[in-house]
Amino acid sequence: MAQRIEDSRPGFSGIPGITRTVEGFQAAVWAKDADKVSLLLYKKGTNEILQQIDYPPESFCGEYASLVFPGLKTFPWDYNFILDGRVEQDPYAVAIHGREIFGETGGGVRCGYQRSEPYRPERELRPPEDTVIYKLHVRGFTRQRTSGAKKKGTFQGVREKIPYLCSLGVTAVELMPAYDFLEKGEKGQGKYDPPGQENQRVNYWGYTGGYYFVPKASYCATKNPRREFSDMVNALHDAGLECYMDFFFGSDVDMLLIRRALYHWKREYGVDGFCVLGENISYEDLVRDPMFTRTRLILPWAEERFFAGRKPETKNVLVTDIGFQCCVRRFLKGDEDMVQSFVEVNRRNPDSFGVVNYVANNDGFTLADTVCYDYRHNEDNGEGNRDGSAQNYSWNCGEEGPSRKKSVLELRGRLMRNAMLMLLLSQGTPMLYAGDEQGNSQQGNNNAYCQDNPVGWVDWSKKKRDQDFLQFVRETIAFRKAHPVFHMHPRPKNMDYKSLGAPDLSYHGSRAWYVETDPSSRGVGMLYNGAYVPEETESFLYVVYNMYWQEAFYALPRLPKGLKWCTMADTADAEVYRAQGEEPETDDQKMVRLEARSVKILCARPDVDGVDVSEKIEESKA
């Protein structure tokens, strides 16, 4: 005979959900406006109801109702709550049954209890400046038949791709919502839906409500979401990769649940950080919470006052910077009056918190579509192409959508290389959106939130030009890592405050030590003084951006005696990077010529045998 609960008494309502106590187990729930609350017990793994336990009036404290069941050594049931006759799931449930198929609401959803795992010790976070984030959708990352993964669209599929992620050079993986979000039937999923057809599409991205303590069962290749997710996190850690998770909390979610949910993923699964989005969230409370001092928090905004009293070296908070995306895209396509803005976002890296820079994200065009489409093409979303941003700051290079013209393809490839250099050679923390390193396209859809199909999945069947771009991205990430002047801590001050012969970072134009910032200017040279970073192997690095549609000439700052300028990389060439030690000398040591819409990287090399380039020469600039 199935076990029944015979004894109960009022409990402590401050701990919602099913929790183990010294006496036995407690079941607490926020009753909201309900007058009658009951606990419904099911035979484990079935919809068979075994018992209904009503909460007496004395079990209420405020809007919470709580009962303790003394003597219980286990909690061998599935369960739900009944609030004024409505069967509802426990928002604090650590297991959910009946939601194993993606996109199907079905029926018979039940909550489950699982014993807590031993606490996982915290891992030391990388400094934000040394971090490269790779953001992916668990299902879409390997769902395509061309992905090569055996367990497509699952946490196991992500595990299978870890060698690829390591070869790319990224250091952290950010998962779009992987908690058990409600992908169908939520309000507001189709802003422009015709009457009578509201909320019928699947929310593929997952930025919506759900069961915040549970790994998504439909992202699993096994029947054990807890174990499969945990194994994936362990595998990422074993490969030296940090794991972050995205969460969206609606206005109906209180800070108690938000904090307990994040505690849970940190304690139970060892998740290294969280991107927290939503409505009515007190980001200051999260920043000041001592539990998160060594946890990466990625927030949409923050203020310096949040960090009052914090140690200067504690820099666990990052702020996503859509301003970087807008600025870089406009500068990339040659908009006027963008030089000053680009210079500012390039060096932005506040002292109290870091910034996450990106050129493409899930919300908007992919990197490839940014150079292939002038307009959004969201007809497949079923909202009359009215959804999605109208401000994409994109340029199709002369032909809308796919093209077979060699000149168009070459220009698009160059712009993508330029964009990747702008991203990876900026201070702050760069973030790549999955597939962008391979030229992935969403066919012009800039709001693929409901596209659980090849439009929203990463396409792994790449042509040679995409493979070449992938190799370029790998080389650029490696180049960033090899040269810490591109990820300084603290950020550059644009001054020679140590009297090392040149500022840590200075700007140049057609004349050395002078940059044109008038509206018609579309280029800038950035000189990095390696003497300001002890780990830097180069004495000077000079990155020149020319976003003008014609060739342009930029001044070369005069180097200390015994050094000459050589070219390390040029996005105008198919082979962008030169072999180390084989960098060709520039034809002119006073001016450098750049092709239209291109970027060059130059370095200082010995002009005569016997000059030690690693020696920091303290000579005043001319």
Order of alpha helices (4+ residues) and beta strands (2+ residues): beta-beta-beta-beta-beta-beta-beta-beta-beta-beta-beta-beta-alpha-alpha-alpha-beta-beta-beta-alpha-beta-alpha-beta-alpha-beta-beta-alpha-alpha-beta-alpha-alpha-beta-alpha-beta-beta-beta-beta-beta-beta-beta
